């Protein structure tokens, strides 16, 4: 059921239909043990064809390695934060590692994900978050219906900054993934097909499929709603699977503290808060995060500035002071070095899409009257 526009009531049926990737994978599985038949199937394809069609088989993986999708190849140069796909049935069981977040949502039946030496079963209604740089192998059944939502690593630091604040399981998971590389967790929610969560996820899929004007902004907002819905889940409906034997709760608490107090936090204040000497705290942060206290604080301040630039009409000098920089010229220099845009340009770039979209929609409405 291939249509140009996908309506909400068609979404589940559309997901149940075999798509181009699944048809190819099914043929591939049938022919891969017969070299002559396999070569006939593959003769009209090259690596670029498969990357463009988002099909992955070991014969065409670059350098034979597991890492087959990075942000630049995943989004093919598009300036968007989120990509949503159906998990292909019949896909080969290949290990993958990539530099973005992946959310798996099983809509019908079940699938498995192997992470390190653990095999995780995901049943209908289960949601699993996999952090960047985590080797995992999805095992999709023939009757599995599941979608994967992929989110740029940088998106959590810019767009969903507020979700990193607060003492809750989602904040801990993303802070772990963003800052503490040795501490790998898989976060799982058992939604039991919660209607609001299902509707929100299907709407994300539809927006990604239709790509109407303003869809990127809508997808960002929908994903933020999805995270807020997950915050409502009780502890017995979620679990965290630790895939590496390493845990540092104190560092998570420190990162949350910097998030909450980034505008006025100093190394001295933080040392007093956690009853540590400044010299020990400085070494501890550098050893655990691979960055200095000043670098982490600056990163978090600039992330907060991005949120304020796109979410408010405050002047740049007010935002500079609100995130801890009294010298606005110094703030602008730091911001431009990180994002290659001035704060003013960043605000215009992130709002121009919405403004142009509103104009198109208004024009369309007027012409249809």
C-alpha positions as a printed Julia matrix, in Angstrom:
369×3 Matrix{Float64}:
   0.0     0.0     0.0
   2.43    2.65   -1.26
   0.8     6.08   -1.19
   2.22    9.57   -1.45
   0.47   10.68    1.72
   0.01    8.46    4.75
  -3.06    9.04    6.94
  -3.15    8.11   10.6
  -5.73    5.35   10.16
  -3.51    3.77    7.48
  -0.29    3.71    9.52
  -0.47    0.23   11.04
  -1.59   -1.4     7.79
   1.22    0.4     5.97
   3.72   -0.98    8.49
   2.36   -4.51    8.01
   2.86   -4.37    4.23
   6.23   -5.53    2.86
   8.37   -2.6     1.74
  11.24   -2.52   -0.77
  13.88   -3.37    1.83
  11.95   -6.38    3.13
  11.32   -7.73   -0.37
  15.03   -7.5    -1.12
  16.0    -9.08    2.22
  13.59  -11.95    1.61
  15.17  -12.61   -1.81
  18.63  -12.26   -0.3
  17.89  -14.81    2.42
  16.62  -17.26   -0.18
  19.69  -16.9    -2.42
  22.61  -16.2    -0.07
  23.6   -19.89    0.17
  23.81  -20.22   -3.61
  26.68  -18.03   -4.78
  25.59  -17.96   -8.43
  22.02  -16.93   -7.59
  23.3   -14.36   -5.1
  25.63  -12.75   -7.63
  22.75  -12.46  -10.11
  20.68  -10.7    -7.45
  23.5    -8.29   -6.56
  24.91   -7.57  -10.01
  22.8    -4.45  -10.57
  23.66   -2.89   -7.19
  26.66   -1.12   -5.75
  27.45    0.19   -2.26
  25.88    3.6    -2.95
  22.62    1.98   -4.05
  22.35    0.11   -0.78
  23.25    3.14    1.34
  20.65    5.2    -0.5
  17.99    2.51   -0.01
  19.13    1.87    3.59
  19.75   -1.82    2.96
  22.57   -3.54    4.82
  24.19   -6.86    3.92
  27.68   -8.01    4.78
  28.77   -8.13    1.11
  28.47   -4.35    0.87
  29.52   -3.11    4.29
  32.54   -0.85    4.05
  35.76   -2.52    5.15
  33.69   -5.41    6.5
  33.16   -3.58    9.77
  30.11   -3.44   12.0
  29.82    0.31   12.08
  27.6     1.02    9.1
  25.73    4.18    9.99
  27.04    7.46   11.27
  25.1    10.7    11.55
  26.45   12.04    8.26
  25.45    8.93    6.29
  22.26    8.38    8.26
  20.82   11.8     7.41
  22.58   12.17    4.02
  23.36   15.83    4.68
  19.83   16.76    5.77
  19.49   19.33    8.53
  17.1    17.37   10.7
  17.29   15.92   14.19
  15.19   12.76   14.04
  14.69    9.93   11.54
  11.97    7.27   11.9
  11.95    3.93   10.08
  10.24    0.59   10.14
  12.45   -2.27   11.34
  12.82   -4.53    8.3
  11.73   -8.13    8.56
  14.11  -10.72    7.05
  17.05   -8.37    7.65
  20.4   -10.15    8.21
  21.52  -10.5    11.81
  24.4    -8.03   11.68
  26.03   -6.28   14.6
  25.82   -2.5    14.41
  27.4     0.43   16.18
  26.57    4.05   15.45
  27.04    7.52   16.88
  23.4     8.46   17.45
  20.67    7.37   19.89
  18.26    4.67   18.79
  14.81    4.03   20.22
  13.14    0.72   19.32
   9.37    0.43   19.74
   7.79   -3.0    19.19
   4.22   -2.6    17.95
   3.3    -6.24   17.28
   4.73   -9.58   18.4
   8.36   -9.54   19.6
  12.02   -9.13   18.68
  15.39   -9.49   20.37
  18.44   -7.27   20.71
  21.84   -8.68   21.58
  23.98   -6.15   23.45
  27.47   -7.19   24.48
  26.82  -10.67   25.94
  23.15  -10.09   26.81
  20.12  -11.08   24.73
  17.22   -8.76   25.5
  13.66   -9.81   24.62
  11.33   -6.99   23.57
   7.64   -7.82   23.54
   4.71   -5.92   22.07
   4.57   -2.46   23.64
   8.2    -2.48   24.81
  10.46    0.49   24.13
  14.25    0.25   24.31
  16.74    3.11   24.19
  20.22    2.22   22.91
  22.98    4.8    23.48
  25.6     5.79   20.9
  28.77    3.71   20.49
  27.07    0.53   21.74
  27.52   -2.65   19.7
  24.14   -4.33   19.28
  22.52   -6.9    17.01
  18.76   -6.68   16.3
  16.97   -9.99   15.72
  13.68   -9.29   13.96
  11.08  -12.03   13.59
   9.12  -12.58   10.38
   5.92  -11.37   12.07
   7.52   -8.48   13.99
   6.2    -4.96   13.48
   8.58   -2.44   15.05
   9.82    1.06   14.37
  13.16    2.63   15.17
  13.51    6.3    16.04
  17.03    7.66   15.58
  18.06   10.91   17.24
  21.26   12.85   16.71
  23.49   12.89   19.75
  23.79   16.67   19.47
  19.99   17.01   19.47
  19.72   16.07   23.13
  22.22   18.73   24.02
  20.47   21.45   22.0
  16.79   20.65   21.48
  15.99   18.51   24.52
  18.25   20.25   27.03
  15.47   20.5    29.6
  15.08   16.7    29.58
  18.64   16.37   30.89
  17.72   18.28   34.05
  16.02   16.77   37.08
  16.44   13.55   38.98
  14.67   10.92   36.89
  15.6     7.79   34.96
  15.55    9.48   31.51
  17.88   12.25   32.68
  20.27    9.7    34.18
  20.26    7.58   31.02
  21.04   10.42   28.62
  23.62   12.06   30.9
  25.32    8.66   31.15
  25.31    8.25   27.39
  26.39   11.8    26.57
  29.18   12.24   29.08
  30.3     8.94   30.65
  31.45    6.69   27.83
  32.4     3.73   30.03
  28.95    3.53   31.59
  26.65    1.81   29.06
  23.0     1.24   29.92
  19.98    0.07   27.92
  16.78    1.74   29.11
  13.56   -0.27   28.64
   9.93    0.74   29.19
   7.06   -1.76   29.24
   4.22    0.38   27.89
   1.62   -2.39   27.45
   0.59   -0.55   24.26
  -0.29    2.68   26.07
  -2.64    4.51   23.67
  -1.11    7.98   24.06
   2.38    6.64   23.53
   1.3     4.61   20.49
  -0.51    7.6    18.94
   2.5     9.84   19.49
   4.93    7.31   17.97
   2.75    6.63   14.93
   2.37   10.37   14.38
   6.17   10.64   14.41
   6.34    7.92   11.76
   3.67    9.65    9.65
   5.39   13.05    9.85
   8.68   11.49    8.79
   6.95    9.69    5.9
   4.88   12.63    4.58
   7.51   15.34    5.14
   5.02   18.17    4.9
   6.25   21.73    5.62
   7.34   22.17    9.25
   7.54   18.38    9.81
  10.97   18.61   11.45
   9.74   21.02   14.1
   6.65   18.89   14.65
   8.79   15.75   15.02
  10.98   17.42   17.64
   7.9    18.46   19.59
   6.33   15.01   19.28
   9.48   13.33   20.53
   9.61   15.67   23.52
   5.99   14.74   24.29
   6.93   11.07   23.95
   9.7    11.49   26.54
   7.29   13.3    28.88
   4.79   10.46   28.53
   7.52    8.01   29.5
   8.23   10.06   32.64
   4.77    9.04   33.87
   5.66    5.37   33.93
   6.02    3.73   37.33
   9.35    2.11   38.29
   7.9    -1.4    37.93
   7.16   -0.66   34.25
  10.77    0.14   33.38
  14.19   -1.35   33.87
  17.79   -0.42   33.18
  20.09   -3.1    31.84
  23.73   -2.4    32.56
  25.82   -3.83   29.74
  29.19   -2.89   31.19
  30.14   -3.52   34.83
  30.74    0.11   35.68
  28.67    2.51   37.73
  29.28    6.02   38.99
  26.13    7.46   40.53
  28.08   10.34   42.06
  29.18   11.61   38.64
  25.57   11.56   37.42
  24.6    13.62   40.48
  27.4    16.06   39.68
  26.28   16.43   36.07
  22.7    17.04   37.19
  23.98   19.67   39.62
  25.91   21.45   36.85
  22.8    21.32   34.63
  20.69   22.95   37.35
  23.22   25.6    38.43
  25.33   26.16   35.31
  25.0    29.95   35.38
  26.82   30.4    38.7
  28.5    27.08   39.44
  32.24   27.11   40.21
  34.68   24.32   40.96
  34.89   25.57   44.55
  31.11   25.54   45.07
  30.87   22.09   43.57
  33.7    20.78   45.75
  31.9    22.12   48.84
  28.6    20.59   47.69
  30.14   17.11   47.36
  32.59   17.4    50.28
  35.69   17.03   48.1
  38.86   19.03   47.64
  39.05   21.14   44.49
  42.17   19.37   43.26
  40.62   15.9    43.71
  37.34   16.99   42.07
  39.19   18.47   39.1
  41.16   15.25   38.53
  38.05   13.08   39.09
  36.03   14.96   36.44
  38.87   14.9    33.92
  39.51   11.19   34.48
  35.83   10.18   34.28
  34.59   12.48   31.51
  37.75   13.11   29.53
  37.11   16.86   29.82
  37.86   19.51   32.41
  35.26   21.05   34.71
  35.5    24.3    32.73
  34.89   22.48   29.41
  31.86   20.61   30.77
  30.41   23.78   32.29
  30.92   25.69   29.04
  29.27   22.91   27.03
  26.21   22.89   29.29
  25.98   26.7    29.33
  25.99   26.89   25.53
  23.39   24.11   25.3
  21.14   26.1    27.64
  21.75   29.19   25.48
  20.55   27.27   22.39
  17.34   26.37   24.18
  16.77   29.99   25.22
  17.54   31.37   21.75
  14.92   29.18   20.08
  12.41   29.12   22.94
  12.26   32.79   23.93
  12.52   36.34   22.59
  15.16   37.4    25.12
  17.99   39.6    23.84
  21.38   37.94   23.35
  22.95   39.97   26.18
  20.23   38.78   28.58
  20.77   35.17   27.53
  24.51   35.59   27.92
  24.06   36.72   31.53
  21.43   34.05   32.25
  23.82   31.23   31.33
  26.74   32.69   33.28
  28.62   35.01   30.91
  28.61   38.66   31.92
  30.82   39.59   28.96
  28.52   39.23   25.95
  31.38   39.5    23.41
  33.12   36.56   25.09
  29.85   34.59   25.02
  29.36   35.28   21.29
  32.94   34.17   20.52
  32.48   30.89   22.43
  29.09   30.27   20.81
  30.38   30.89   17.29
  33.38   28.64   17.86
  31.12   25.74   18.88
  28.19   26.16   16.46
  29.88   28.12   13.63
  27.08   30.67   13.89
  26.55   33.76   16.01
  23.68   33.47   18.53
  21.62   35.81   16.31
  22.26   33.67   13.21
  21.48   30.51   15.17
  18.12   31.96   16.25
  17.25   33.06   12.7
  18.24   29.69   11.2
  16.14   27.74   13.68
  13.13   30.0    13.28
  13.24   30.67    9.52
  11.86   27.22    8.73
   8.88   27.82   10.98
   8.26   31.34    9.61
   8.46   30.21    5.97
   6.21   27.27    6.75
   3.6    29.49    8.39
   3.61   31.75    5.32
   3.11   28.77    3.0
   0.34   27.36    5.14
  -1.4    30.76    5.35
  -1.12   31.19    1.59
  -2.45   27.69    1.04
  -5.4    28.32    3.34
  -6.24   31.6     1.6
  -6.05   30.09   -1.88
  -8.31   27.22   -0.86
 -11.07   29.51    0.31
